[in-house]
Amino acid sequence: MKVRKEEIFSGRIVSLAIEGHRLPDGREADFEIVRHPGGAAVLPLLENGEVVLIRQFRPAGGGMVVEIPAGRLEPDESPEACVRRELVEEVGYRAARVEKLG
């Protein structure tokens, strides 16, 4: 059960708080909680079996990285709608079908 919350940072994408929670044994403990709206990624497979990857600039990764298309969920957006949108935005492809992998 949450007993207190101290907001540390609130940005455009994530927020960080320190929350005090009562543990099942009755003790209290602090947790650093990062809140994010969620995201979805797509592994685009072409008819010939090739995988589509993109090159993105990621400062946290030290520069350019190669990755699968992915994005942040918009409010009330399903993961499937997100991957369909990101595939068009980042690669210019439309998926004939989307199959959930995990």
Buried (B, 14 or more C-beta within 10 A) or exposed (E): EEEEEEEEEEEEEEBBBEBBBEEEEEEEEEEEBEEEEEBBBBEBEEEEEEEBBBEBEEEEEEEEEEEBBBBBBEEEBEBBBBBBBBBEEBBEBEBEEBEEEE
